Structures are given as C-alpha cells and as structure tokens.
Amino acid sequence: MPFDGRFRLPSLAHCALAAAACALACAPALAQSLQAKARESGCVDAPRVVEGSMYKCTTVSGASAYFNVPDVPERPAPRRAPPAAPAAAPSAPANFPRVDASTQKGRDDMRRKVLQDELATEEKLLLEARSAYGNGAPPALPEEQSQPQRYAERIARLRQGVQLHERNVEALRKELGLPR
C-alpha cells in the first residue's frame, strides 16, 4: 500500500494480539528480573507484592528490603494472614547507656516539680483571663463605645485566651496524672 501522508492506527484487535504475544514471550524474562532484584536486595525468602510493582522480602539480618520491578505484570494482592501476637520489644544493646534508679527518680521528681510549677502558673493565668473576660460581657473601654467592632474583637481575643489557658491546664493535669 503506498504511503498517502496519513497516519493509520492499528485496530484494537491487533493491539490486543501484540500485547498477548509480548506477555507470553516476556514472562520468563520478567520472572528472572524479579528473582535477580531479590538476589541483589539480599532476600532470603520469596518476594511479596506490597503494592503495584513494589516488592518486599526479608534479608539475612531480618530487616525488610523493598524494591521495584516495574516490568513484572501486576498480580492480585495475596491474602493476608490474621495478625500474629505482638512481638516482644527488642532489648537494648549491651553498650546502651543506663541510668541507675536513684538518678532516674531524681529526674522524675524534677520533671514533676517543673510540671507542677507550670500548672500553678497556668491556673493563675486562667483566673486572670476569666476575670478579664467577665463571662463574655466585660465592660466596654471608652474607645470601644463608639466602635462596636473593636469591642467584639476584644471579646473574641479574651475568649481565645481563656480557652488556651483551659487547654493548657487540662494538658498539664493529664501529664501529671491529676483529676480534672
């Protein structure tokens, strides 16, 4: 057929046939590339699909290795086994610095004192903020009597201050383990 200057697209059937032929011809090579990537990553078990073309395996050290193999056709996600019992927390290395009990108790006591001082300060600031707020109706200042918008803005700032100090007191009480 002579070229007439127009570009012709192949039919959908031709595209599907070509894709199937490529998949059949490339499948062994794709599997080899997955295994090669697994070897490069130091995997000691079979790689598992994490998502899309991302794979995960376990290395000799027990760490997880992640890698991509973009040419491997996506497989359905494997069924997940029910979660196992939580593993015990890894113990600290032998050379990890340790603190004796009396030193730690001193640190804990100091921390508690600092938190109690902060709580006392926040409770004082909360009382001051509540008195300034005046249950949402503080007396208007002389410059605010002619400008109601300024009065409304001041009330909003005072309300925010009360809420801030209330949250701080609540957080400090929670940290100290005190009833609210």
Sequence and secondary structure as in RCSB ss.txt:
>XXXX:A:sequence
MPFDGRFRLPSLAHCALAAAACALACAPALAQSLQAKARESGCVDAPRVVEGSMYKCTTVSGASAYFNVPDVPER
PAPRRAPPAAPAAAPSAPANFPRVDASTQKGRDDMRRKVLQDELATEEKLLLEARSAYGNGAPPALPEEQSQPQR
YAERIARLRQGVQLHERNVEALRKELGLPR
>XXXX:A:secstr
    S      HHHHHHHHHHHHHHHHHHHHHHHHHHHHHHTBSS  EEEETTEEEEEBTTS EEEEE TTS   
                  TTS    HHHHHHHHHHHHHHHHHHHHHHHHHHHHHHHHHGGG     HHHHS HHH
HHHHHHHHHHHHHHHHHHHHHHHHHHT   
